Amino acid sequence: MAAVASAAGCLCKAALAGVPLHGRRGRIQASLDAEQLPLLPVAHPQHARSDGLVQSMALPALIRQLRRWLRRAGRWLLWRQHFILLHRTVEPPPPVPPMLRVEPFEYERREEFLRLLPGELRQRLQRLWDALPASWAFAASYSEGALQYYCFVSTGRIWLEELRAEHSFATGAAYIHSCYTLPEFRGRGLHRGTVSAVVQWLHRNGFTDAYALVEARNIPSRRGFEAIGFRAYLHVWRWNVCGRCVAIRQRRS
């Protein structure tokens, strides 16, 4: 009886495993021939769905990239830029956030200021400052020893890069430009607070008017100026063809 039970157990295991059985006198012979049973690749349904999903996602991404290239090509061939010259009298000066540290640097201290910047910014601002020696740089931060924001203040005859033209500011007027917040510190009110401190500094040093030029679609920069009293003074439209300015139109506000 034990032998019969053992043989029956072997038969059940072999049948469950899917092995062909050849029995004689209770003997079980099982063979798996690789040539007789070739292994066929089977695509898993989940993998097939995921591959199809990747392909369906790749097509919209490609379309978006093509549209982006077409927009850039269109802007290069013919596009219009809208700039706004903002103005504010320095009196009364706006309040400054109490925890914000703002330090002015004149041209003689430019090396001290440039050491606070990363390499690429350092080279670009050094060229800018050498072209405008009658300028001050303002470094701002909410923590000691780290630069989080900077801007420049210039006077007299200045080359406006955005308009590709020179402009002379009257005596007592200052031009605030090259404002930049380091990416990791954006959204903390550095632009608004630093410009407020700059206006206070201009008021203490005998200036009467402050100007700034912003692109109309640069909403964060424009709102930062307008929040502390700057208003539109002059609108400038510039038309470009193949990267070159072909026409400029101005309108007083």
C-alpha distance (Angstrom), angle and dihedral (degrees) to the residues before:
residue distance angle dihedral
M1 . . .
A2 3.80 . .
A3 3.80 90.6 .
V4 3.79 91.4 50.8
A5 3.80 91.6 49.7
S6 3.81 91.0 49.0
A7 3.79 91.7 50.6
A8 3.79 91.5 48.3
G9 3.80 90.6 51.2
C10 3.80 91.4 52.2
L11 3.81 90.5 49.5
C12 3.80 91.5 52.3
K13 3.81 92.9 49.0
A14 3.78 92.5 48.1
A15 3.79 92.5 47.8
L16 3.80 92.0 49.9
A17 3.81 90.2 49.9
G18 3.81 90.9 53.8
V19 3.85 93.9 -119.9
P20 3.85 117.3 153.6
L21 3.83 109.6 -114.8
H22 3.83 128.2 -143.2
G23 3.81 111.1 179.3
R24 3.80 131.0 -173.3
R25 3.82 122.8 163.2
G26 3.80 90.4 -9.2
R27 3.81 92.9 -54.8
I28 3.84 116.8 136.4
Q29 3.79 118.7 -149.7
A30 3.78 118.7 -172.2
S31 3.79 125.4 -178.4
L32 3.77 132.9 175.5
D33 3.77 111.9 -166.3
A34 3.80 114.0 -165.3
E35 3.80 91.4 -154.1
Q36 3.79 93.6 51.0
L37 3.83 93.4 43.6
P38 3.82 107.6 42.2
L39 3.81 116.7 -167.3
L40 3.81 110.0 -118.2
P41 3.82 120.6 -160.7
V42 3.79 111.9 -114.1
A43 3.80 120.4 -160.3
H44 3.77 112.4 -135.7
P45 3.82 110.2 -129.1
Q46 3.79 92.0 -132.9
H47 3.81 92.0 53.3
A48 3.78 90.7 48.4
R49 3.77 91.2 52.4
S50 3.79 92.8 47.8
D51 3.81 92.2 49.7
G52 3.78 90.0 51.0
L53 3.79 90.1 48.3
V54 3.81 91.4 52.2
Q55 3.79 90.5 50.5
S56 3.81 92.2 47.5
M57 3.82 90.2 49.2
A58 3.81 93.3 46.9
L59 3.81 93.2 57.8
P60 3.85 96.9 58.8
A61 3.81 89.8 45.3
L62 3.80 89.8 53.2
I63 3.80 91.0 48.6
R64 3.81 91.1 50.3
Q65 3.80 90.7 50.4
L66 3.81 91.7 49.9
R67 3.80 90.6 50.0
R68 3.81 89.9 49.8
W69 3.81 91.1 52.3
L70 3.80 91.0 48.4
R71 3.81 91.9 51.0
R72 3.79 91.1 49.8
A73 3.79 91.3 48.3
G74 3.80 90.1 49.0
R75 3.79 92.4 50.1
W76 3.79 90.3 49.1
L77 3.80 92.7 50.7
L78 3.80 96.8 43.6
W79 3.77 129.3 -10.2
R80 3.78 141.1 144.9
Q81 3.80 127.7 -132.8
H82 3.78 125.2 -161.1
F83 3.81 119.3 -155.3
I84 3.80 128.9 -178.1
L85 3.79 124.4 -153.3
L86 3.81 106.6 -148.1
H87 3.79 124.9 -157.0
R88 3.79 137.2 -166.0
T89 3.78 134.7 168.1
V90 3.79 110.7 -125.6
E91 3.80 93.1 -129.1
P92 2.95 122.0 112.7
P93 3.81 94.7 27.1
P94 3.82 116.4 -141.0
P95 3.83 122.4 -115.9
V96 3.82 120.5 -95.8
P97 3.83 125.2 -140.6
P98 3.83 106.8 -99.6
M99 3.83 96.1 -130.6
L100 3.81 95.8 48.5
R101 3.81 116.6 106.4
V102 3.82 114.5 -153.1
E103 3.80 121.9 177.5
P104 3.83 126.0 -177.0
F105 3.81 120.9 -141.9
E106 3.79 122.9 -163.5
Y107 3.79 124.1 -152.9
E108 3.82 93.9 -91.5
R109 3.84 89.2 60.3
R110 3.79 95.5 45.7
E111 3.81 94.6 117.9
E112 3.79 90.5 56.7
F113 3.80 90.6 52.6
L114 3.80 95.7 43.2
R115 3.81 91.6 54.4
L116 3.81 88.2 66.1
L117 3.82 92.1 62.1
P118 3.82 133.8 79.2
G119 3.80 116.5 -103.0
E120 3.81 100.1 -97.7
L121 3.80 94.1 45.9
R122 3.80 90.5 44.9
Q123 3.80 93.2 58.5
R124 3.81 94.6 44.9
L125 3.81 94.6 48.7
Q126 3.78 92.2 45.0
R127 3.81 89.3 58.8
L128 3.81 90.3 46.1
W129 3.79 93.2 50.6
D130 3.80 93.2 46.4
A131 3.82 88.3 55.0
L132 3.83 91.7 48.2
P133 3.81 107.0 35.1
A134 3.83 92.0 162.6
S135 3.79 89.6 72.2
W136 3.79 140.7 101.2
A137 3.78 127.3 -143.6
F138 3.80 120.5 -146.5
A139 3.80 120.0 -154.0
A140 3.80 117.5 -163.8
S141 3.79 134.5 -172.5
Y142 3.78 142.0 155.5
S143 3.81 90.1 -141.2
E144 3.78 129.5 51.9
G145 3.79 118.2 -105.4
A146 3.83 98.3 18.0
L147 3.80 128.9 93.6
Q148 3.80 112.8 -139.3
Y149 3.81 102.8 161.0
Y150 3.79 138.5 14.0
C151 3.78 139.7 -178.9
F152 3.81 137.7 173.3
V153 3.80 133.1 -127.9
S154 3.81 119.2 -157.3
T155 3.79 135.4 177.2
G156 3.80 138.1 -159.4
R157 3.80 122.3 15.1
I158 3.79 111.1 4.8
W159 3.78 134.2 179.3
L160 3.82 107.9 -127.9
E161 3.78 104.5 -148.5
E162 3.82 93.9 -166.0
L163 3.81 92.2 56.9
R164 3.80 96.7 32.7
A165 3.80 88.3 -131.0
E166 3.79 141.5 102.3
H167 3.77 122.7 -112.7
S168 3.78 129.9 -170.9
F169 3.79 117.1 -143.2
A170 3.79 117.0 -153.3
T171 3.78 123.8 -113.5
G172 3.79 109.7 -75.8
A173 3.81 93.3 25.9
A174 3.80 123.6 111.0
Y175 3.79 129.9 -164.0
I176 3.83 117.8 -141.5
H177 3.80 112.2 -155.9
S178 3.82 147.3 143.6
C179 3.81 91.7 50.2
Y180 3.80 112.0 176.5
T181 3.80 136.5 170.2
L182 3.79 117.0 -160.0
P183 3.83 108.1 -114.0
E184 3.80 97.0 -116.6
F185 3.82 91.9 55.2
R186 3.79 100.9 47.9
G187 3.78 121.1 125.0
R188 3.82 95.1 38.9
G189 3.80 99.7 101.4
L190 3.81 94.9 -105.2
H191 3.81 94.4 137.4
R192 3.78 95.4 51.6
G193 3.81 94.5 41.6
T194 3.80 95.3 47.1
V195 3.80 94.5 47.8
S196 3.81 87.8 50.7
A197 3.80 89.1 54.1
V198 3.81 90.3 47.3
V199 3.82 91.3 53.4
Q200 3.81 89.5 50.0
W201 3.82 89.4 50.9
L202 3.81 90.8 49.9
H203 3.80 90.0 50.5
R204 3.81 92.0 51.8
N205 3.81 92.3 48.3
G206 3.79 98.1 52.7
F207 3.81 102.6 -97.3
T208 3.78 119.8 141.0
D209 3.83 106.5 -168.9
A210 3.79 137.4 33.6
Y211 3.82 126.8 -159.6
A212 3.79 134.2 -171.3
L213 3.80 133.2 -179.4
V214 3.80 119.1 -144.8
E215 3.77 134.6 170.5
A216 3.81 109.7 -110.9
R217 3.80 93.5 -125.8
N218 3.81 92.4 52.1
I219 3.80 91.2 93.4
P220 3.86 99.2 170.8
S221 3.81 93.5 53.7
R222 3.78 93.4 43.5
R223 3.81 93.2 49.0
G224 3.78 91.0 49.1
F225 3.80 91.0 57.4
E226 3.79 95.1 41.6
A227 3.82 92.1 49.9
I228 3.81 90.2 66.3
G229 3.78 98.0 44.0
F230 3.82 107.6 -79.9
R231 3.79 114.3 141.8
A232 3.79 134.0 -170.3
Y233 3.80 110.6 -86.7
L234 3.81 103.3 166.4
H235 3.82 134.4 11.3
V236 3.79 117.7 -149.8
W237 3.82 125.1 -170.3
R238 3.76 119.3 -166.1
W239 3.82 125.9 -167.9
N240 3.80 119.0 -156.4
V241 3.80 130.2 -167.4
C242 3.81 119.6 -168.7
G243 3.78 90.5 -15.5
R244 3.82 95.7 -49.8
C245 3.78 128.5 107.3
V246 3.81 111.2 -117.3
A247 3.82 102.1 168.9
I248 3.81 140.9 14.0
R249 3.79 126.6 -166.9
Q250 3.81 126.2 -172.8
R251 3.78 133.4 -163.8
R252 3.79 129.3 -177.7
S253 3.80 116.5 -130.4
